[in-house]
């Protein structure tokens, strides 16, 4: 564990690493049906943007109603389909990857990230705190905004000024090319 706050499934397909924790309501639980709306209500537009970008990356629906699909994924962002199967809960209605957020509040250098999951390290501050060499790896875009190091993507912070819809699609294509999307629920 590289952080003091973890939200989401321990068996997630994707782990997003961020530098700053959100405010959380008392007794908040990521698995509650209204967890994301509570998070957005308390933290405002900044965290709405973060969870929206995450949902767009996690959403596997490519239908005409794609906007509706990622919004559904956003509301179920921390839903763990693997846990739901064992407990008999309903599966999400939109095909998606599961995700986890880890907040990295202090330097933990150097760190080794497991190869069994994808790691999306968001922003230079988080990359530095994890002691990752940002000069290694291969850029996946022409402007070198996202670099791939095995199963780790070093990305801009999750804000539309830095992480555009074009970069979101490029991220999804990268994940898809290496077969990670076949593990989704």
C-alpha positions as CSV (number, residue, x, y, z in Angstrom):
1,X,0.0,0.0,0.0
2,X,1.4,3.4,-1.0
3,X,-1.1,5.7,0.6
4,X,-3.2,6.5,3.6
5,X,-6.5,6.6,1.8
6,X,-7.8,3.9,-0.5
7,X,-11.2,3.9,-2.2
8,X,-12.5,1.0,-4.2
9,X,-11.9,-2.6,-4.8
10,X,-8.7,-4.5,-3.8
11,X,-9.1,-6.5,-7.0
12,X,-9.5,-3.5,-9.3
13,X,-8.4,-3.6,-12.9
14,X,-7.1,0.0,-12.7
15,X,-5.6,1.9,-9.8
16,X,-5.5,5.7,-10.0
17,X,-2.9,7.5,-7.9
18,X,-3.7,11.0,-6.8
19,X,-1.9,13.5,-4.6
20,X,-4.8,15.1,-2.6
21,X,-7.6,13.4,-0.7
22,X,-11.2,14.5,-1.0
23,X,-13.2,15.5,2.0
24,X,-15.4,12.6,2.9
25,X,-18.7,12.7,4.9
26,X,-18.8,11.0,8.3
27,X,-19.5,7.2,7.9
28,X,-18.9,7.5,4.1
29,X,-18.5,4.1,2.3
30,X,-17.3,3.8,-1.3
31,X,-19.7,0.9,-1.9
32,X,-22.9,2.8,-1.1
33,X,-25.2,3.6,-4.0
34,X,-24.9,7.4,-3.4
35,X,-21.1,7.4,-2.6
36,X,-20.1,9.4,-5.7
37,X,-22.9,12.0,-5.4
38,X,-21.9,12.5,-1.7
39,X,-18.3,12.9,-2.7
40,X,-19.2,15.4,-5.4
41,X,-21.6,17.3,-3.1
42,X,-18.9,17.7,-0.5
43,X,-16.0,18.4,-2.8
44,X,-17.6,20.3,-5.7
45,X,-16.6,20.6,-9.3
46,X,-13.0,19.6,-8.8
47,X,-13.8,16.0,-7.7
48,X,-16.7,15.8,-10.2
49,X,-14.1,16.3,-13.0
50,X,-11.8,13.7,-11.4
51,X,-14.5,10.9,-11.2
52,X,-15.9,11.8,-14.6
53,X,-12.5,11.3,-16.3
54,X,-12.0,8.0,-14.3
55,X,-15.5,6.9,-15.4
56,X,-14.7,7.7,-19.1
57,X,-11.5,5.6,-18.9
58,X,-13.3,2.7,-17.1
59,X,-16.4,2.7,-19.4
60,X,-16.2,0.0,-22.1
61,X,-19.5,1.0,-23.8
62,X,-19.0,2.3,-27.3
63,X,-22.7,2.6,-28.3
64,X,-24.5,5.6,-29.4
65,X,-25.6,6.3,-25.8
66,X,-21.9,6.5,-24.7
67,X,-22.6,9.7,-22.6
68,X,-25.3,7.9,-20.7
69,X,-22.9,4.9,-20.3
70,X,-20.0,6.8,-18.7
71,X,-22.4,8.6,-16.4
72,X,-23.8,5.3,-15.2
73,X,-20.2,4.1,-14.7
74,X,-19.4,7.2,-12.7
75,X,-22.3,6.6,-10.3
76,X,-21.1,3.0,-9.8
77,X,-17.4,3.9,-9.9
78,X,-16.4,1.8,-6.9
79,X,-18.8,-1.1,-7.5
80,X,-16.9,-4.3,-7.3
81,X,-18.5,-6.9,-9.6
82,X,-16.2,-9.7,-8.3
83,X,-17.5,-9.0,-4.8
84,X,-21.1,-8.7,-6.0
85,X,-21.0,-12.1,-7.5
86,X,-20.0,-13.6,-4.2
87,X,-22.7,-11.6,-2.3
88,X,-25.5,-11.9,-4.9
89,X,-25.7,-8.2,-5.6
90,X,-26.7,-6.9,-9.0
91,X,-24.0,-6.5,-11.6
92,X,-23.5,-3.1,-13.2
93,X,-25.6,-2.4,-16.2
94,X,-22.7,-1.0,-18.3
95,X,-19.6,-3.0,-19.2
96,X,-16.7,-1.4,-17.4
97,X,-13.4,-1.8,-15.7
98,X,-13.2,-1.7,-11.9
99,X,-11.1,0.9,-10.3
100,X,-9.5,2.0,-7.1
101,X,-8.1,5.4,-6.0
102,X,-5.0,5.6,-3.8
103,X,-4.1,9.0,-2.4
104,X,-0.3,9.4,-2.1
105,X,0.2,12.1,0.5
106,X,3.9,11.7,1.2
107,X,7.1,10.6,-0.6
108,X,7.4,6.9,-0.9
109,X,10.4,6.5,-3.1
110,X,11.2,4.3,-4.9
111,X,8.1,2.1,-5.3
112,X,7.5,-1.1,-7.4
113,X,4.0,-1.3,-8.8
114,X,2.5,-4.8,-9.3
115,X,2.1,-6.1,-12.9
116,X,-1.3,-7.7,-12.2
117,X,-3.1,-4.4,-12.5
118,X,-2.9,-1.2,-14.5
119,X,-1.6,1.8,-12.6
120,X,-2.5,5.3,-13.7
121,X,-0.3,7.8,-11.8
122,X,-1.9,11.2,-12.2
123,X,0.2,14.3,-12.2
124,X,3.9,15.1,-11.7
125,X,3.4,15.6,-7.9
126,X,2.2,12.0,-7.5
127,X,4.8,10.6,-9.8
128,X,7.5,12.4,-7.7
129,X,6.0,11.1,-4.5
130,X,6.2,7.6,-5.8
131,X,9.7,8.1,-6.9
132,X,8.9,7.1,-10.5
133,X,11.4,8.1,-13.3
134,X,9.3,10.1,-15.7
135,X,12.0,9.8,-18.4
136,X,11.7,6.1,-18.7
137,X,9.1,4.4,-20.8
138,X,7.5,5.3,-24.1
139,X,5.2,8.2,-24.9
140,X,1.8,7.1,-26.2
141,X,0.9,10.5,-27.6
142,X,2.6,13.0,-29.9
143,X,3.0,15.6,-27.2
144,X,4.5,13.2,-24.6
145,X,1.8,13.9,-22.1
146,X,1.3,10.2,-21.3
147,X,4.2,7.7,-20.8
148,X,3.8,4.0,-20.6
149,X,6.1,1.9,-18.4
150,X,4.9,-1.7,-18.6
151,X,1.5,-1.7,-16.8
152,X,1.9,1.9,-15.5
153,X,0.8,5.0,-17.3
154,X,2.2,8.3,-16.1
155,X,-0.5,10.8,-17.0
156,X,-1.5,14.4,-16.5
157,X,-3.6,15.3,-13.5
158,X,-7.3,14.3,-13.9
159,X,-8.5,17.7,-15.1
160,X,-9.9,18.5,-18.5
161,X,-7.3,21.3,-19.1
162,X,-4.6,18.7,-18.8
163,X,-6.4,15.4,-19.6
164,X,-8.6,16.0,-22.7
165,X,-11.2,13.6,-24.2
166,X,-8.6,12.8,-26.9
167,X,-6.1,11.7,-24.2
168,X,-8.9,9.7,-22.5
169,X,-9.6,7.8,-25.7
170,X,-5.8,7.3,-26.3
171,X,-5.6,5.9,-22.7
172,X,-8.5,3.5,-23.4
173,X,-6.9,2.4,-26.7
174,X,-3.6,1.7,-24.9
175,X,-5.3,-0.4,-22.3
176,X,-7.2,-2.2,-25.0
177,X,-4.2,-3.0,-27.1
178,X,-2.5,-4.9,-24.3
179,X,-5.6,-6.9,-23.5
180,X,-6.5,-5.5,-20.1
181,X,-10.0,-4.7,-21.2
182,X,-10.9,-8.4,-21.6
183,X,-10.7,-8.8,-17.8
184,X,-13.6,-6.4,-17.2
185,X,-17.0,-7.4,-15.9
